[in-house]
Amino acid sequence: MRRTDPLTFLGALLTSGTVLACETCRPAVQAGIFNEHFWGRMAITLLPFGVILFVAARLHVMRPGKVSP
């Protein structure tokens, strides 16, 4: 499989939700997603990625055999 095939598939998955939403339901769905709790829920969703990135960066800096300044 070529490298662009997974990226194309991922792009199709990310954009398909808005394409398939009907005109009647779309305002209710958007109102349910983009309400006053949006930023808090987004932060909670992204927090594990930040923690994993921080741990990986610390492990990279503290790898054995490297002399710290």
C-alpha positions in Angstrom: 0.0 0.0 0.0 1.3 3.4 -0.9 2.0 6.0 1.8 -0.7 8.4 0.6 -3.5 5.7 0.9 -3.7 5.8 4.7 -3.6 9.6 4.7 -6.4 9.7 2.1 -8.4 7.3 4.2 -7.9 9.3 7.3 -8.9 12.5 5.5 -12.1 10.9 4.3 -12.9 9.7 7.8 -12.4 13.2 9.3 -14.5 15.0 6.7 -17.3 12.4 6.2 -19.2 13.4 9.4 -20.0 16.8 8.1 -20.8 15.6 4.6 -23.3 12.9 5.8 -25.1 15.2 8.4 -28.6 16.1 7.2 -29.8 19.7 7.1 -32.4 19.1 9.8 -30.0 17.5 12.3 -26.9 19.5 11.6 -27.7 22.6 13.8 -28.7 20.4 16.8 -25.5 18.3 16.4 -23.3 21.4 16.2 -25.0 23.0 19.2 -24.4 19.9 21.2 -20.7 19.8 20.3 -19.8 23.5 20.4 -21.5 24.4 23.7 -19.9 25.9 26.8 -18.2 22.6 27.7 -16.3 22.4 24.4 -12.9 23.6 25.5 -12.9 21.6 28.7 -13.8 18.4 26.9 -11.2 19.1 24.2 -8.5 19.7 26.8 -9.4 16.5 28.6 -9.3 14.6 25.3 -5.9 16.0 24.3 -4.3 15.8 27.7 -3.0 12.1 27.4 -1.2 13.1 24.2 0.6 15.9 26.0 1.6 13.6 28.8 2.9 11.0 26.5 4.9 13.6 24.5 6.3 15.0 27.8 7.4 11.5 29.0 8.9 10.7 25.6 10.8 14.0 25.5 12.2 13.4 29.0 13.2 9.9 28.2 15.0 11.2 25.0 16.9 13.8 27.0 17.8 11.4 29.8 18.9 8.4 27.7 21.8 6.4 29.1 25.3 7.2 27.9 24.5 10.8 27.2 26.4 13.3 29.3 24.2 16.1 30.6 25.6 19.7 30.6 
